[in-house]
């Protein structure tokens, strides 16, 4: 099973180990594109700050992010599982998992990234700021750029097993599984169910969507889940006491489920 996660805006303040080495990252076929995006990001961040802040969607008080980006090639690194610190990764709580579950996470999880394309939890990267919506000079829109390379890399990473795609829409735009692989892919939407005037109402809540996805991945890893199909994956989620409602999907398209939560 391959699990695809989004990155997080929240990141560790600094790494603690060796400098960035693209040749040590997983999916080495992405390195030419990584080098292209990295060079553009470093150059942008070292240039006029007003231009860089606008391109990266940053506020006037975030000049520190630009200084950090400008030094990415010299910065200390840490495993991606430690660099990303947002809500999903707090709920996943990788460091507290048993060793076997951590090893499984290292094999099964890939994190989407506007800068790196995709990395494993164990890949060493520096903290950075490069949202998928950024438009870098000479590079343009990142989803369109990564779309040229991610298809082959992620299809190979998926192998013959199911894919649990928990990416947000912006990152999903950089790669959409097609054909037979799409039919082995499960996408998840998290809905909060509550009663309004005695009637059950379901709604999307972004913050708790991320937390629920983190807990879901954690529970799969703790259970040592190894489903061989999307149907088996849905059954596993139900066995883990998640309320799962399947949605209609056509041939050649990912399967879709809603995970219903009543407590936030």
Rosetta blueprint (number, residue, H / E / L):
1 X L
2 X E
3 X E
4 X E
5 X E
6 X L
7 X L
8 X L
9 X L
10 X L
11 X E
12 X L
13 X L
14 X L
15 X L
16 X L
17 X L
18 X L
19 X E
20 X L
21 X L
22 X H
23 X H
24 X H
25 X L
26 X L
27 X L
28 X H
29 X H
30 X H
31 X H
32 X H
33 X H
34 X H
35 X H
36 X H
37 X H
38 X H
39 X H
40 X H
41 X H
42 X H
43 X H
44 X H
45 X H
46 X H
47 X L
48 X L
49 X H
50 X H
51 X H
52 X H
53 X H
54 X H
55 X H
56 X L
57 X L
58 X L
59 X L
60 X L
61 X L
62 X L
63 X H
64 X H
65 X H
66 X H
67 X H
68 X H
69 X H
70 X H
71 X L
72 X L
73 X L
74 X L
75 X L
76 X E
77 X L
78 X E
79 X E
80 X H
81 X H
82 X H
83 X H
84 X E
85 X L
86 X L
87 X H
88 X H
89 X H
90 X H
91 X H
92 X H
93 X L
94 X H
95 X H
96 X H
97 X L
98 X L
99 X H
100 X H
101 X H
102 X H
103 X H
104 X H
105 X H
106 X H
107 X H
108 X H
109 X E
110 X E
111 X E
112 X E
113 X E
114 X L
115 X L
116 X L
117 X E
118 X E
119 X E
120 X E
121 X L
122 X L
123 X L
124 X E
125 X E
126 X L
127 X L
128 X L
129 X L
130 X L
131 X L
132 X L
133 X L
134 X L
135 X E
136 X E
137 X L
138 X L
139 X L
140 X E
141 X E
142 X H
143 X H
144 X H
145 X H
146 X H
147 X H
148 X H
149 X H
150 X H
151 X H
152 X H
153 X H
154 X H
155 X H
156 X H
157 X H
158 X H
159 X L
160 X L
161 X L
162 X L
163 X E
164 X E
165 X E
166 X L
167 X L
168 X L
169 X H
170 X H
171 X H
172 X H
173 X L
174 X L
175 X L
176 X L
177 X L
178 X L
179 X H
180 X H
181 X H
182 X H
183 X H
184 X L
185 X E
186 X E
187 X E
188 X E
189 X E
190 X E
191 X E
192 X E
193 X E
194 X E
195 X E
196 X E
197 X L
198 X L
199 X E
200 X E
201 X E
202 X E
203 X E
204 X E
205 X L
206 X H
207 X H
208 X H
209 X H
210 X H
211 X H
212 X H
213 X H
214 X H
215 X H
216 X H
217 X H
218 X H
219 X H
220 X H
221 X H
222 X H
223 X L
224 X L
225 X L
226 X L
227 X L
228 X L
229 X L
230 X H
231 X H
232 X H
233 X H
234 X H
235 X H
236 X H
237 X H
238 X H
239 X H
240 X L
241 X L
242 X L
243 X E
244 X E
245 X E
246 X E
247 X E
248 X L
249 X L
250 X L
251 X L
252 X L
253 X L
254 X L
255 X E
256 X E
257 X E
258 X E
259 X E
260 X E
261 X E
262 X L
263 X L
264 X L
